[in-house]
């Protein structure tokens, strides 16, 4: 019997983390696991062999996740970044939430693995963003019914903020929920850039995109076009 939830993991050069995220997802709940590799040059594909399916796709996170969704057999899709870990029982929580006909999708409350107080503020702010604006970032564990995902034509083919654009569309179709989870998130991105700097950069990109700056121009601000 096909699993009711498919977990889709887009990756690029995640050899240090991919085996762990697959094992942690298996322990957390019953699901199908699909790894979508966007052109890794390390051992990511080899170390992902415990996934139900490993796809080699075009580079770009949107393209990777759309390819995984096209192969998924679950009636619910959950998109999981390689630096995130699901809590035990996540699948029951999702299925229970979706019994409410007004709920069309959602994500999880984050738990960033750093004790600095600023991260508690980031966790709170990210949850409030979903509650008030309906904007979900990829590191919050976006989930959606597969049928609605297809109706919305999946993630748009953009170099960044694909998760934000899809969740905004999703929000127009019904209510988004933030499940308690938590979703464990590695603090490495914030620690590398600085939590305040990274948060401000993310919000500035949203503002600039709203003002008409092209996403290709914004992607170049990373120092390179994001590939995953």
N, C-alpha and C positions, 0 to 999 in steps of 0.2 A: 504494500500500500504506500502511496506517495506521502511524504511528510507534509504537514500542513504549513510549515514555515521553511523557507529557503534563505540561508544566510549567505550573502554575496560579499566577498572580500576583495577589493581592488588592491593590487600590490605592485611595487617597483623596487627591486633591490632590498627586499625585506628578509634576507636569509637568517638574520639574527632573531627574528620575531615570529616568522610565519608558522613554524611548527608549534610554538607555544599557543598562538591565538587559535589554531585549529583544535588543539587538545583541550584548551579551556572552553571553547564553544561546545565541544562534544560533552564535556562534563556538565555544562550548565543546562542543557536541555535537548530534547529530541528535535532534530532539524536536518535539512540537507545543507551541506557546505560546499560552496562553489568559489574557487579562487580564480581571479581574473588577472593575469599577468600582462603588464603593459610594455614588456621588452626588457626584463631584468638581465643584467650582465653578470650576476653572481649565481649562487646556488638556490635561489628562491624556489624555482620550479621543482627541483629535486626534493627539497625539504617540505614541499606542500603535498607530498604523495599520500597523506592520510585524508585529504579532502575527498569528497565524493566525485568532484569534477575539477580539473584544472584546465583553464582556457588560456591560450596565448592570443591576445587581442591587439588591436591598434593601440598606440599610446594615448594617454589622456583619460582621466578618471571617469568622465561621463561615458566615453566609448566603452571602457572596461565594464562599468556597472550595467550598461545597457546590454552588452553581450552576455553577461551573466544572467540577467533577468530573462533574456530570450531562451535560455536553456533551463531555467528553473522549473521545477515541478510543483513547488508549494503554492498554496493559494494566497499566502502572505509573503512578501519580500522584505528582508531586513538587510540594510546596507551597513557593513561594519568595517571600520578602518583597522589596519593592522596594529595600531597602538592602543586599541581598546579591548576590554574584556567584559563579556556579559556575565551577569549574576545568575546563580542557579534559579531555575524556574521562570526564566524570561519568556519562554514560549507560552506557558499557561497565562502569564500576565498579559501578553499581547492578545491572545485569543479571547480572553475574558473581556478586555477593553473593547475589542471589535464587535462584541455582541450588542453594544449600544449602536443603533442605526445612525446616530448623529456623528459618531466617531469614524473618521476616514483614514486615520493614520496617527503617527506620533513618534515619540522618541523616549529616551530615558534620562532621568536625573543623573548628572555626572558626579563622579568622585575622582578628582585629580590626585594622583599619588605623590603629593607634596604637602607637608604640614604648614607651609607658610600661610598666614591668614588671608593674603590676597587671593589665593586660589579658592577659598570658600566664597569670596565675593564674586569671582568669575563663575563658579558653579551656579550661584543664586541668580546672577544676571542672565546667564544663558537660558535658564529655565523660564525666567520672566519674559525674555524675548519671545519664546515660543507661545507662552500664555497670551501675551498682549498683541504680538505682531504676526504670529504664525510662521516665524522664520526658524527653520531647523538647519543647523550646521551638520556636516558629515560626521563629526566626532561625537555626536549625540545618539547615534544608532537609529537612524531614520527607518521606520517601517511603514508599509503601505500595502493595501490589497492588490494582488497582481492584476486583477481585472481593471482596477482604476488606473494603475500604472500604465497599462497598455492604452487605455482611453486617453491619457494625457501625453502619449507618445514618448514616455520615459524621460530621461534627463536630456536637457537641451545640449546640442553640440558646442559647448563653450569651454574655454581654457581654464576657467575657475568659477566659483560660486554656483556650480550646477545644482548643488543641494539646496541652496537658497531659492533659486528660481523654481525648482520643482515644488518645494514646500509652499511657496506662495501660491502656486496653482492649486495645490492640494487643499490649502486652507479655504479656497473659494467653494469647494465642494462639501465642506462640513467642518467638524471640530477636530482639532489636533490635541492629543493628550500627552502629558509628560508622566511616564510611569516611574515609580520610585526606584526601581532597579536595585542598586545603582549600576551605572555603566562605569567600570574602572578605566580611567584614561591616563596614559603615560604623560608625564609633565615635560618630556624631552623637548617638544617644540617650543613651549613657553620658556623653558630654561635656556634654550639656545638663543632665542631672540630677546627674551625679557618679557614677562607677563603683561606689563603695562603697554610696552611698545607693540607687542603682537596684537593685543586687543584694540588699540587705537588704529593700527594698520588695517585690521579687518573692517572696522566701522568706516574708516576713511575710504576704503574701496567701495563699500556700499553706497556712500554718499556720492562719490565720483561717478560710479556707474549710473546712479539716478540722474546725475547732471549731464549725462551723455558721453562720458569718456568711454572709449571702446574697451572691451574686456581684454583684447590682445595687448593694448597699451598697459592696462593694469597688471596683466600677467608678467609683463617684462619688468615690472617693479620688483619682482622677486629676485632679480639678477639673472634669472633664466625663466623660460616659459615652463610652468609646472606641468609635469608629465604624469603625475599620479595623485 
